[in-house]
Amino acid sequence: MTSLADLAWPEVEHSAAGALLVVPIGATEQHGPHLPLSTDTDIAVALAEAIARERGAVVAPALAFGSSGEHAGFPGTLSIGPAATELLLVELVRSASATFARVVLLSAHGGNAECVSRAETRLREEQRDVRAFFPTWSGDAHAGRAETSLMLALAPERVRLDRAESGVTTALPEILPRLRDAGVRAVSKNGVLGDPAGASAEEGRQLLRSAVDELLCFVDDWRP
């Protein structure tokens, strides 16, 4: 697995120039009382490292800040907003295009979806070979069974299972208008959208494998 941050520029020039660059995009935001604020970033990095191992891609340093304004009512959440996230990605890929043939923007935070897609559109209009990938998990929307299982597979020592508790379990479409208007705290006092009960490392590994397989197909279908 090749990490861009570990290389000196001559190594990039001799062995990584023209390769596929994967940019993990996450967030620093609340994930209930039991998961770390880095959850989305950790998941994005894990997927990026898997594609690097299996397809020889280069992994850029993760972007740990994004558009997380909906979580602003919880201590520790750090958001740069949608406009700044979009601009950051546009400028980043413009710079990366001088070295790398293709760039994957791999975002594991749902709140980044619109600004990442807008950045992708702008960059492709500039004839840059960039694609956005968004892993999806069935079931809970945020900090529930799926994300808890994923973190149990990736970093079990950082999951506080003794603090895990159910949040709002109403179907997301029903609470989405209120969530968009007033943020997550208005619909869920503990920040959980779902229920982490039943989460397991084994389920997390299965979810990761499924997402990696989907990402591999995505990259292979894109090859020139």
C-alpha positions as CSV (number, residue, x, y, z in Angstrom):
1,M,0.0,0.0,0.0
2,T,1.4,3.4,-1.0
3,S,0.8,6.4,1.2
4,L,1.6,9.7,-0.5
5,A,2.5,11.3,2.8
6,D,5.3,8.7,3.3
7,L,7.0,9.5,0.0
8,A,9.6,12.0,-1.0
9,W,9.1,13.8,-4.3
10,P,11.7,11.8,-6.3
11,E,9.9,8.7,-5.2
12,V,6.6,10.1,-6.5
13,E,8.3,11.1,-9.7
14,H,9.9,7.7,-10.3
15,S,7.2,5.3,-9.1
16,A,3.9,7.0,-8.4
17,A,3.5,9.6,-11.2
18,G,0.6,8.8,-13.5
19,A,-1.0,6.5,-10.9
20,L,-4.5,6.6,-9.5
21,L,-4.8,8.9,-6.5
22,V,-7.5,8.1,-3.9
23,V,-8.5,11.0,-1.6
24,P,-10.3,9.8,1.5
25,I,-12.9,12.4,2.6
26,G,-14.5,12.1,6.0
27,A,-15.6,14.5,8.7
28,T,-15.0,15.4,12.3
29,E,-18.4,15.1,13.8
30,Q,-20.4,13.5,16.6
31,H,-21.4,9.8,16.1
32,G,-23.4,9.3,19.2
33,P,-22.1,8.7,22.7
34,H,-20.2,5.6,21.7
35,L,-18.3,6.2,18.5
36,P,-15.3,8.6,17.9
37,L,-15.7,11.8,16.0
38,S,-13.3,10.4,13.3
39,T,-15.7,7.6,12.3
40,D,-16.4,8.8,8.8
41,T,-12.7,9.6,8.2
42,D,-11.6,6.2,9.5
43,I,-14.0,4.4,7.2
44,A,-12.9,6.4,4.2
45,V,-9.2,5.7,4.9
46,A,-9.9,2.0,5.3
47,L,-11.6,1.8,1.9
48,A,-8.8,3.9,0.3
49,E,-6.1,1.7,1.7
50,A,-7.9,-1.4,0.4
51,I,-8.0,-0.1,-3.2
52,A,-4.4,0.8,-2.9
53,R,-3.5,-2.7,-1.8
54,E,-5.6,-4.4,-4.5
55,R,-5.1,-2.0,-7.4
56,G,-1.8,-0.2,-6.7
57,A,-3.4,3.2,-6.1
58,V,-1.8,5.9,-4.1
59,V,-3.6,7.1,-0.9
60,A,-3.6,10.9,-0.3
61,P,-3.7,12.2,3.3
62,A,-7.3,12.1,4.5
63,L,-9.5,15.2,4.6
64,A,-10.9,15.1,8.1
65,F,-13.1,18.2,7.8
66,G,-16.1,18.6,5.6
67,S,-19.7,19.8,5.6
68,S,-21.1,18.8,9.0
69,G,-23.3,21.8,9.9
70,E,-26.2,19.5,10.7
71,H,-24.2,18.2,13.7
72,A,-23.3,21.6,15.0
73,G,-25.3,21.2,18.2
74,F,-22.9,18.6,19.6
75,P,-19.5,19.4,21.2
76,G,-16.4,18.6,19.1
77,T,-18.0,18.7,15.7
78,L,-15.8,20.7,13.3
79,S,-17.3,21.8,10.0
80,I,-16.0,24.0,7.2
81,G,-19.3,24.1,5.3
82,P,-20.3,23.0,1.8
83,A,-18.8,26.0,-0.1
84,A,-15.4,25.6,1.5
85,T,-15.5,21.8,1.1
86,E,-16.3,22.1,-2.6
87,L,-13.6,24.8,-3.2
88,L,-11.0,22.8,-1.3
89,L,-11.6,19.7,-3.5
90,V,-11.6,21.6,-6.7
91,E,-8.2,23.2,-5.9
92,L,-6.8,20.0,-4.6
93,V,-7.6,18.0,-7.7
94,R,-6.4,20.8,-9.9
95,S,-3.1,20.5,-8.1
96,A,-3.1,16.6,-8.1
97,S,-3.7,16.5,-11.8
98,A,-0.2,17.7,-12.4
99,T,1.1,14.4,-11.1
100,F,-1.6,11.8,-11.1
101,A,-3.6,10.5,-14.1
102,R,-6.8,9.9,-12.3
103,V,-8.3,11.0,-8.9
104,V,-11.0,9.3,-6.9
105,L,-12.8,11.4,-4.3
106,L,-13.9,8.8,-1.8
107,S,-16.4,10.3,0.7
108,A,-17.7,8.4,3.6
109,H,-19.7,11.2,5.1
110,G,-23.2,11.7,3.7
111,G,-23.3,15.4,4.4
112,N,-20.4,15.9,1.9
113,A,-22.4,14.3,-1.0
114,E,-23.7,17.4,-2.6
115,C,-20.5,19.5,-2.4
116,V,-18.3,16.5,-3.5
117,S,-20.6,16.0,-6.5
118,R,-20.5,19.7,-7.4
119,A,-16.7,19.6,-7.2
120,E,-16.6,16.5,-9.5
121,T,-18.8,18.2,-12.0
122,R,-16.7,21.3,-12.1
123,L,-13.5,19.4,-12.5
124,R,-14.8,17.1,-15.2
125,E,-15.9,20.2,-17.1
126,E,-12.2,21.2,-17.0
127,Q,-11.4,17.9,-18.6
128,R,-9.8,16.4,-15.4
129,D,-10.2,12.7,-15.0
130,V,-11.8,12.6,-11.6
131,R,-14.7,10.5,-10.2
132,A,-16.5,10.5,-6.9
133,F,-17.4,7.4,-4.9
134,F,-19.8,7.2,-2.0
135,P,-20.1,3.9,0.0
136,T,-23.6,3.2,1.2
137,W,-24.8,1.0,4.1
138,S,-28.3,-0.3,4.4
139,G,-30.2,0.2,7.6
140,D,-29.5,3.0,10.1
141,A,-28.6,6.5,8.9
142,H,-26.0,7.6,11.4
143,A,-24.1,6.0,14.3
144,G,-26.4,3.0,14.4
145,R,-25.8,-0.7,13.8
146,A,-23.9,-0.3,10.4
147,E,-21.4,2.3,11.5
148,T,-20.9,0.7,14.9
149,S,-20.2,-2.6,13.2
150,L,-17.7,-0.9,10.8
151,M,-15.8,0.6,13.7
152,L,-15.8,-2.6,15.6
153,A,-14.1,-4.2,12.6
154,L,-11.6,-1.3,12.2
155,A,-10.8,-0.1,15.7
156,P,-12.7,-2.0,18.4
157,E,-10.7,-0.3,21.1
158,R,-12.2,3.0,20.2
159,V,-15.8,1.9,20.4
160,R,-17.5,2.5,23.8
161,L,-20.1,-0.2,23.6
162,D,-21.0,0.4,27.3
163,R,-22.3,3.8,26.2
164,A,-24.2,2.6,23.0
165,E,-27.8,3.4,23.0
166,S,-30.7,3.7,20.6
167,G,-31.5,7.1,19.1
168,V,-34.4,8.1,17.0
169,T,-35.6,5.1,14.9
170,T,-38.2,6.9,12.8
171,A,-37.6,6.4,9.1
172,L,-35.2,9.0,7.7
173,P,-37.6,10.5,5.1
174,E,-40.0,11.3,7.9
175,I,-37.5,13.3,10.0
176,L,-35.4,14.7,7.1
177,P,-37.3,18.1,6.8
178,R,-36.9,18.8,10.5
179,L,-33.3,17.6,10.4
180,R,-32.4,19.9,7.5
181,D,-34.1,22.9,9.1
182,A,-32.8,22.5,12.7
183,G,-30.0,19.9,12.7
184,V,-29.6,16.4,14.1
185,R,-30.0,17.5,17.7
186,A,-33.6,18.6,17.1
187,V,-34.5,15.1,16.2
188,S,-32.1,13.0,18.3
189,K,-30.8,14.1,21.7
190,N,-27.9,11.7,21.6
191,G,-27.0,12.1,18.0
192,V,-27.9,8.6,16.9
193,L,-30.2,8.0,13.9
194,G,-31.0,4.3,14.4
195,D,-30.0,1.7,16.9
196,P,-26.5,0.2,17.4
197,A,-27.9,-2.9,19.1
198,G,-26.7,-6.1,17.4
199,A,-23.6,-4.5,15.9
200,S,-20.6,-6.8,15.5
201,A,-17.1,-6.9,14.1
202,E,-18.0,-9.7,11.8
203,E,-20.9,-7.7,10.3
204,G,-18.5,-4.8,9.9
205,R,-16.0,-6.9,8.0
206,Q,-18.8,-8.0,5.7
207,L,-19.9,-4.4,5.1
208,L,-16.3,-3.4,4.4
209,R,-15.7,-6.3,2.0
210,S,-18.9,-5.5,0.1
211,A,-17.9,-1.8,-0.2
212,V,-14.4,-2.7,-1.3
213,D,-15.8,-5.0,-4.0
214,E,-18.1,-2.2,-5.3
215,L,-15.1,0.2,-5.3
216,L,-13.0,-2.3,-7.2
217,C,-15.6,-2.6,-9.9
218,F,-16.0,1.2,-10.0
219,V,-12.3,1.6,-10.6
220,D,-11.9,-1.3,-13.0
221,D,-14.8,0.0,-15.2
222,W,-13.2,3.4,-15.3
223,R,-9.8,2.2,-16.6
224,P,-8.9,3.8,-19.9
